[in-house]
Amino acid sequence: MSTLPDGHYIDDAPYDPDENLSALDRKDMDAPAWQLVWRRFRRHRLGLIAGLFLLVSYLLLPVAGFIAPYTANERSAEYLYHPPQAIHLFHEGTLIGPFVYPTTGQADLVNFRWQYETDTARPMRLQMFCEGGAYKLLGFIPSDTHLFCAPEGATVFLWGSDRLGRDVFSRILYGAQLSLTVGLIGITVSFVLGIFFGSIAGYFGGKTDWIINRAIEILRSLPELPLWLALSAAVPSNWGPVAVFFIISIILGILDWPGLARAVRSKFLSLREEEYVRAAEMMGAKPGRVIRRHLLPNFMSHLIASATLSIPAMILGETALSFLGLGLRAPAVSWGVMLNDAQNLASIEIYPWTAIPMLPIIIVVLAFNFLGDGLRDSLDPYKS
Amino acid sequence: MTPLLDVADLSIGFGTAPPVVQGVSFSVMPGETLALVGESGSGKTLTCRSVLRILPGSAQLRSGSIRFGRAGAVQDLLTLPARQMRDIRGNQISMIFQEPMRSLSPLHRIGNQVSEVLKLHRSKTGANPRKQVLETFEQVGFTDPARVWRAYPFELSGGMRQRAMIAMAMVARPDLLIADEPTTALDVTTQAQVLGLIKQLQRDTGMAVILVTHDLGVVANMAEKVVVMNKGKVMESGPAAAVLGAPQHGYTQKLFAAAPMIPQVAAPSDPVVYNDLILDMQHVSKTYQVRAGGWKAPIRVRACIDVNLSLPRGRTLAVVGESGSGKTTCARIALGAEAPDAGSRVLFRAKGAEDALPVHAMDRAQRTCFQRAAQMVFQDPYSSLSPRMRIQEALTEPMEIHGLGTRADRRDKAAEMLRWVGLSPDMLGRFPHAFSGGQRQRLSIARALTLDPQLLVCDEPTSALDVSVQEQILTLLEDIQERMGLSYLFISHDLAVVSRIADEVAVMRQGVIVEQAPPDTLFYSPQHPYTKALIAAQPEPDLSRPIDLALVAKGAGSPASWPEMFRFEGTTAPALVEVNPGHQVRCHV
């Protein structure tokens, strides 16, 4: 450092006026976009946990039958409205592995309810990898092996049983298969429609844009719940549960696309002004190419985030329809169908565990929201 | 005398990374102007923001002190409680930001926004804020303060908004004004007037000013003390006369060498007549229909009127003008991206002997052919490359669209083009966001070159870049022109940049060309008051050549305020007159 008498300061450190032209300016940014997104998303703790939870949940769906001790509609006629049972490890201070105490039920004719007495003298070990009700692994492999099941003469109702004596825990696992996938199918339908209409409206503008916008406004002005009701009432009652399920998810998707189409359209309008899009047009790229190569990749990530945020709406929609008895119907099992059984306030008061299917709904919806939030925050990796 | 503001050993960093501002010290005396000079990423904005403690949330102050106040009441701004800090902001220290478009709330009237400062800081004195605000409006040069009081920001032009911002900063009579690139977003004639205004206000009120800028010309016009920063460190500082007169540090010298200057010309150049025109625009006009709202008939806006431009093969034609002059419309019409009004003719000859291609009315096959021969370089290097495409995809895309070569051919061509623009071919697999603005502009030039065009339209290719990078890009463009025999249509707002690269300059204002000549002729004897104003307003990094505000004021206004010989109203402009061979001026004869 040197300072001249008139206050002129000059830095002494060696200075090289020639910079390396090929040196990377932002070394930290030298990665594909998905890596940058992942790097930021990793720091979003809540979103990460929610994402892992959802990943595990979806991975468990195909093997739900293996984990559940009972099958979906297996009745234990002697154990109606059985309260939740605990699994113990120690009996009088000695370790004997996971076991349950057997119970015996009695009708309490004074209060008009079922009472169960636990026999704590007889620990009964759970059977592991045992034979039970038949189910289909991954949807097509017939199997009857369960991870664990109740010992002979006892029951294992982790979250209690319902009015027909069916295990709530097992039914929640089976219900997840429908409740969680209804959102995915619905969102796929809504995605395809939304991207298609949104992008042609945004890219071509003018009259096309006008027509699509008016159609969206009309669709959005229809009251949602009555429309759901009307559409699902139109599903013939003699259709099988799987057909009804598909129709319901497609109905949900058809009613959801206008929101997505609008998001796509506005993103298109702003991206169309970007210079790289202009550059592509000046090179002679045709509209299809501009949309596919330049516009879609640049807002796909935003779409995924907004889709993640709208899956919960689908799940809740299915639940609401089934709760009202207009969506899926027994013998199909979904969380909404299960809650349909809990419509009676009095029975919830006496047997609160029949309302347990609300818990997975709340948790899954929250998890999707956290995940979507985290994704949205990390999707602009170029801004530091 | 004690300094008004004394910044000592200031260091700021983000996260665990090395500091981005490192050991910065400077001091400002009352009434003095200090210029913080540096390129993007030099830490100059962070430094001045730390004075008001308005750093981004993730920034950490690692060391240093900032002491502020007149003798006897000196406070350390870094340790002051938030409540007292609020009292200082806007009251004793105020700030002007770079973007006048975004610094004013669009939903509040200007008067209310400006008087809010007084409401916050003068609530107890009970003085009439309206009167004081109107006085300030008059001071900053508004001719009708009452109308400005009622106006919303969108009713004012960029220069007017910056004046309103200055009024807001000045109304509480601060001791220190921090101006962060206050004129970068403005046209050059407006910039000259705003700089003049800040200087005038400073003389009147005796406040000190910290001027943050990248432009040495602005520094030479404004500052008494200069601090040159690079990569977060002070490279050189001292009195303006010493630093600007005899720069000692290598970085300062480099900045000086790169600063564009309007040359002082001894003689006009001889007129040359070219016959081989690659691009010939004849009587080009463009009218836009703008919806007026409600049931009113649409308004017709004439973006350019009867423009005649001809670009000889292998030469550079520059179109210079401020925002709204119609220069970009001309470029878009020249590229066939916009259809001109009926009667306009744009002719393009790819090879000398060929028949001319009518750009104003091309069919599909002609357009494909034209697109291979004419390409464009864009202004903003940050948005001209798609962030999701690797460099290789971006560079091979033009060839893919036109179905040229095999995959391997395209790859080789892309690598070759990268070498041409001075970059290394191993960049092909990388993504654009790892690169600096200058590197991205090189990439964007390389992309335009992959089709072996004959004509390159450059729309302000250097105006988003740092000065030293601008210099490199201009050199690169010159090299490429020499190597490939390219012709350039160069659009710019900066006469100094143009003076270097152009063979012919057309100055545009409100859709018409007001003066056209080779650069030497133009700078030797500018005839039109608007050209004179543009030249006078150009800030030069030379203490002996200050901006001549009188000359700027004469030509910068609307055409109706020009001297009688050049005056016109609306779109009834006089014809271009050839005053000397090769020198045309729009005037009444």
Interface residues (C-beta under 8 A of the other chain):
Chain A: L4 D6 G7 H8 Y9 I10 D11 A13 Y15 P17 L21 S22 L24 D25 R26 K27 M29 D30 A31 P32 A33 L36 E274 E275 Y276 R278 A279 A280 E281 M282 M283 G284 A285 R289 R293 H294 P297 N298 P381 Y382
Chain B: K233 V234 M235 E236 S237 G238 P239 A242 V243 Q248 H249 G250 Y251 Q253 K254 L335 A337 R367 T368 Q371 R372 Q375 M376 F378 Q379 D380 S383 S384 L385 S386 P387 R388 M389 A394 E397 P398 I401 H402 G422 L423 S424 D426 M427 R430 F431 H433 A434 F435 S436 Q439 R442 S444 R447 L451
